[in-house]
Amino acid sequence: MIKNYLTVAIRNILRHKGYATINIAGLALGIACCIILALFVRNELTYDRYHEGAERIYRVAEHRKVPAGEFRSPQVSPAVALAIKSGQPGVENAVRIDRIFNGLIERQGLSCYEDRMYYADPEIFQVFSIPFVKGNPHSALVEPLTVVISESIAARFYGDEDPVGQTILLKDPFMARLNDEYSGLVEYRITGVVEDAPSNTHFKYDVIVSLAILAGNQQYESWYGGGAYTYVKLREGIDAIAFEENIRRLAHEFEGSELSAWGQERDYYLQPLTGIHFDSKLTGFTMMPGRGEMETPGNYVYLYIYSVIGLLILVIGCMNFINLSTAHSVRRAREVGLRKVVGAGRFQLIGQYLGESVTITAISLIMALLLAELALPLFNEYAGTTLQLEQLLYPESVMAVGGLVLFVGIVAGCYPAFVLASIKPTLTLKGSSSAGTRGSFLLRTMVVGQFGISMFLAICTVTVHQQLEHMRSQGIGFDMEQKLVIPFRFDRHVRSRWEVLRSELVAHHSITGAAASSSVPGRWTRSGFLSYEEGILDPPKELRFISCDPNFLPLYEIEIVAGRPFSDSTDDDRRSFLINEAAVSYLGYSSPEAALGERLWESWLGRQKEIVGVTANFHYAGLQHDVEPLFMEFSDSRFDALTLMIAPGRIDEALDYVEAKWSELFPSTPFEAFFLDNAFDHQYRTERQMGQLMSLLSGLGLTVACLGLLGLVSFTARQRAQEIAIRRVLGAPTSRITLSMSVESAVLIALSGIVACPLAYAAASRWLENFAHTTEIDVWTLGLPVGLATILSLTTVVVCVFRAARANPVEALKYE
C-alpha cells in the first residue's frame, strides 16, 4: 500500500510539474532560511558548551572598590590563580590567560599585527578543549619562549611547511614595559599547531604564548599587578557556591594590610563559562585599555529577532504549501469520486494525500539543504561565524528536522486530504463545482496571513534602514571627511617620535593637517576620574577622556562654546583640561562659563589641572547612545594615533607618500592606516547586518506570498471558469472580467495591511527604544512597504486573471 501511495504521489508530481515546482520551491526557500537561522541561533546558545566538563569551568571575576571608584572586572590579579592552586583542594586545574594587545608577528619579511594573541599557563589545554593538529598539549607551553599557533596562522606564515620546531618573531608592547630585554622582536619556538577556534566561543585565539616568561616577575604577579583572565575547573561534586565563598576574600587573606592602606576592597566571584557570552557585561577598570570582555557579548534581543524571523519565513512557506495544495485538490475531485466508486475507503484517501504531502515536503527538505549549503559560506562571511551543515547531524537536530518534515507535511496536507475524502462521488462525477468550495475560506485566510507577515517584515526592514540612515545623517559635532588615521599600536618607538612623523608628513602638499591623540571618534576611549579637592576622592566623577595635541580640535572642526582650546604653550596646557557640554552639568556647574577656571584633580595620577575651555558635544561614539561626559588633556605619553587631513582628490598620492615615509622612519614596524568615516560607520555593523538580512528575508517572504496568491487566484479561476466563459459569450470585455475578479484579492491584501501595520508599529517602536537618537515611524514608513507589496501582489493577480479571462470559452462549456 505504501509503495502504491508513493508511486501515485510521484506520478502526480511529474504530471503537474508547474504546481510541484512552485510548491517545492516556496517550501524549500522557507525551510532553507529556517535552517540557516536555526544554525545561527544554536551557535549562539551553545557558546563554550563544547569544552569537556564545561559545566565545571568558571571564570573568576572581581568586584573592586577603590578611592577612585567602584567597578567589576573579568580580569583579576595573576596572583589569584597561584593562590587558588596552592590553597583550594576543590580545584582540578586553574589557568591564567592574558591578552597581548597590538602583538606583532614576523617571519621572513612577512609581518602583521595579530589581535587574537594571548599569554597562557600550560594548563590551558587541560581546562579548555583545544584540539591539537601537531604537537603535545601536555608540554607545549611548559618552557619559556614557546608558542602554539592556529592552523590559519600556520598556513599564512608557513604554507605547506611543518611549523613545529621552527621559530617565529613576536613583539609585545606590554612586555617591553616590564623588561627592556624584550622591547623588540623576540624569537619564539613553535611547539604546537591547534585547530582554529570555533565561532561559538568567547575565547577566540590565533597565537597562544607561554606565560612562563612572566613567571616570578614580581611586577606582574603581585596582588596589585596587571590583570589576567583566570579560569578554574572544579573537581566533580564540588559545590560552586561554597567554593565561591571560600575565595571571596582571598586578596585580603594575603594582602589585607596593604589593601586597607590603599583604601581598597576586593571580592572575587565565579562566572559560569557557559554564561559568559550572554550574561556577562563587565567592562573592568576602564582607565586601562582592554579591561573588559574578550569579545563583544551576545545580545538576546537580536537572537529573539532572528528566531522570530526564521519562524515567520517558515510559516509563510507552509501557508503557501497549504494554499497550493488546497487549490490543486479541486482538480482531483473526479479522481476521488472514481476511487470511492471502486471501493477506496475514507482513511485510505486521507493516507494517500497525506503521503503525497509528506513526499513533497521531503523533496523540499532536500532542496532546502542544498540551498543552505550554497548560502552558508556567504552567511558565515556576513555574520562572522563558521557554521556548517554538518552541525545538523546531532541527534536532537536530526529529530527536529525529521519532525519538521512530518509536521509540515501533515499540516499542509491535512485540510485538502480531509476535504477531498469527504466529497460525495455522485457530485464530482456529475461535474459539480461545489467540490472545491470548502477550501476557499482557508485559502483566503492563508493569503491574509502570508501577506500580513510579509508586510510586517517589510515595515520592520524599512524601519531598520531608516534608523541606520538617521544615525548616519545626524550631525555628530565633528568633521570626519578626508581623515586618514595611522594607529601607533602602543609602540614606544613610534610614540616617542610622533612629532617627527607629523612634521615629515605635513610637509607634503597632499596632506593639509595632522593631529595626534590617544584615540579617535568611533574607537575605544579610556575613562578617568576627576575630583574636586586634594585628598577628597569621595565621590569622584568618572568621565571618558582623550589626550590630544592643540591641532586636534581645529582638524576635527570641534567647536569651543566657552573659554579657549589648547594652544602651542605646551607647559601651561599640560596643566589644563577641556571638558564637553555634557560634563558641565555632570560636574555640577551651572553653565559652561561657570566651569572655566575651576581646578580639578585627576584622581588616577594625582595631578591638579584647570578647566580652560568647554567644547560642544560631539559623538565620539555611535548615535546608539547619548554623548557621555568627556574631558580632554594634552599628554603626549598617551598618544596612540595620528590623524591626517588629506587634500581632496589626492588620496592615492597621499597614501603612497605616507606609507613610504613610514617605512623610512620605522622600517621594522608594519604600516597600518584607515579612513575615519569607514571606521566610524563600523559601529553600526550590527544594525547594518540586521537590515541586510531582513531585506533579503522580507523579499523572499513576499515572493513566496505571491506564489500563494497565485494559488488562490488559480483556484478561484477554476471554480468560476464556466461563469467567465458565459460572460465572454455574452460580450463582457476582458478588462471588466479582470477588474471584477481582482477586487476580492485587493480586499484580502488590504486586510493584510490592516493586520500588519499595528503589529509592525509596536515591534519597530520596541526595537527603537534601544537607541538614544531614533527616527520616526511615520505614514511613509508604514505605507511604502504596504504599497509595494500591494502593487506586486495585484500585478500577480491581474496577470493570472487576465490569462483566465482570455481563455477560449469553448473549453469550459463543451461538457455542458
Stockholm file with secondary structure:
# STOCKHOLM 1.0

chainA/1-816         MIKNYLTVAIRNILRHKGYATINIAGLALGIACCIILALFVRNELTYDRYHEGAERIYRVAEHRKVPAGEFRSPQVSPAVALAIKSGQPGVENAVRIDRIFNGLIERQGLSCYEDRMYYADPEIFQVFSIPFVKGNPHSALVEPLTVVISESIAARFYGDEDPVGQTILLKDPFMARLNDEYSGLVEYRITGVVEDAPSNTHFKYDVIVSLAILAGNQQYESWYGGGAYTYVKLREGIDAIAFEENIRRLAHEFEGSELSAWGQERDYYLQPLTGIHFDSKLTGFTMMPGRGEMETPGNYVYLYIYSVIGLLILVIGCMNFINLSTAHSVRRAREVGLRKVVGAGRFQLIGQYLGESVTITAISLIMALLLAELALPLFNEYAGTTLQLEQLLYPESVMAVGGLVLFVGIVAGCYPAFVLASIKPTLTLKGSSSAGTRGSFLLRTMVVGQFGISMFLAICTVTVHQQLEHMRSQGIGFDMEQKLVIPFRFDRHVRSRWEVLRSELVAHHSITGAAASSSVPGRWTRSGFLSYEEGILDPPKELRFISCDPNFLPLYEIEIVAGRPFSDSTDDDRRSFLINEAAVSYLGYSSPEAALGERLWESWLGRQKEIVGVTANFHYAGLQHDVEPLFMEFSDSRFDALTLMIAPGRIDEALDYVEAKWSELFPSTPFEAFFLDNAFDHQYRTERQMGQLMSLLSGLGLTVACLGLLGLVSFTARQRAQEIAIRRVLGAPTSRITLSMSVESAVLIALSGIVACPLAYAAASRWLENFAHTTEIDVWTLGLPVGLATILSLTTVVVCVFRAARANPVEALKYE
#=GR chainA/1-816 SS CHHHHHHHHHHHHHHTHHHHHHHHHHHHHHHHHHHHHHHHHHHHHTTTTTSTTGGGEEEEEEEEEETTEEEEESCBCTHHHHHHHHHCTTEEEEEEEEECTTEEEEETTEEEEESSEEEECTTHHHHSCCCEEEECTTTTTSSTTEEEEEHHHHHHHHTTSCCTTCEEEEECHHHHHHCGGGSSCEEEEEEEEECCCCSSCSCCCSEEEEGGGGTTCHHHHSTTSCCBEEEEEECTTCCHHHHHHHHTTHHHHHHHHHHHHHTCEEEEEEEEGGGHHHHCCCCCCTTSTTCSCSSCCCCHHHHHHHHHHHHHHHHHHHHHHHHHHHHHHGGGHHHHHHHHHTTCCHHHHHHHHHHHHHHHHHHHHHHHHHHHHHHHHHHHHHHTCCCCGGGGGSHHHHHHHHHHHHHHHHHHHHHHHHHHHTCCHHHHHTTCGGGGGGGHHHHHHHHHHHHHHHHHHHHHHHHHHHHHHHHHHSCCSSCCTTEEEEECTTCHHHHHTHHHHHHHHHTSTTEEEEEEESCCTTSCCCEEEEESBTTBCSSCEEEEEEEBCTTHHHHHTCCEEEECCCCSCHHHHTTEEEEEHHHHHHTTCSSHHHHTTCEEEETTTTEEEEEEEEECCCCSSCTTSCCCCEEEECCGGGCCEEEEEECTTCHHHHHHHHHHHHHHHCTTSCCCCEEHHHHHHGGGHHHHHHHHHHHHHHHHHHHHHHHHHHHHHHHHHHHTHHHHHHHHHTTCCHHHHHHHHHHHHHHHHHHHHHHHHHHHHHHHHHHHTTCSSCCCCCHHHHHHHHHHHHHHHHHHHHHHHHHHHTSCHHHHHTTC
#=GC SS_cons         CHHHHHHHHHHHHHHTHHHHHHHHHHHHHHHHHHHHHHHHHHHHHTTTTTSTTGGGEEEEEEEEEETTEEEEESCBCTHHHHHHHHHCTTEEEEEEEEECTTEEEEETTEEEEESSEEEECTTHHHHSCCCEEEECTTTTTSSTTEEEEEHHHHHHHHTTSCCTTCEEEEECHHHHHHCGGGSSCEEEEEEEEECCCCSSCSCCCSEEEEGGGGTTCHHHHSTTSCCBEEEEEECTTCCHHHHHHHHTTHHHHHHHHHHHHHTCEEEEEEEEGGGHHHHCCCCCCTTSTTCSCSSCCCCHHHHHHHHHHHHHHHHHHHHHHHHHHHHHHGGGHHHHHHHHHTTCCHHHHHHHHHHHHHHHHHHHHHHHHHHHHHHHHHHHHHHTCCCCGGGGGSHHHHHHHHHHHHHHHHHHHHHHHHHHHTCCHHHHHTTCGGGGGGGHHHHHHHHHHHHHHHHHHHHHHHHHHHHHHHHHHSCCSSCCTTEEEEECTTCHHHHHTHHHHHHHHHTSTTEEEEEEESCCTTSCCCEEEEESBTTBCSSCEEEEEEEBCTTHHHHHTCCEEEECCCCSCHHHHTTEEEEEHHHHHHTTCSSHHHHTTCEEEETTTTEEEEEEEEECCCCSSCTTSCCCCEEEECCGGGCCEEEEEECTTCHHHHHHHHHHHHHHHCTTSCCCCEEHHHHHHGGGHHHHHHHHHHHHHHHHHHHHHHHHHHHHHHHHHHHTHHHHHHHHHTTCCHHHHHHHHHHHHHHHHHHHHHHHHHHHHHHHHHHHTTCSSCCCCCHHHHHHHHHHHHHHHHHHHHHHHHHHHTSCHHHHHTTC
//
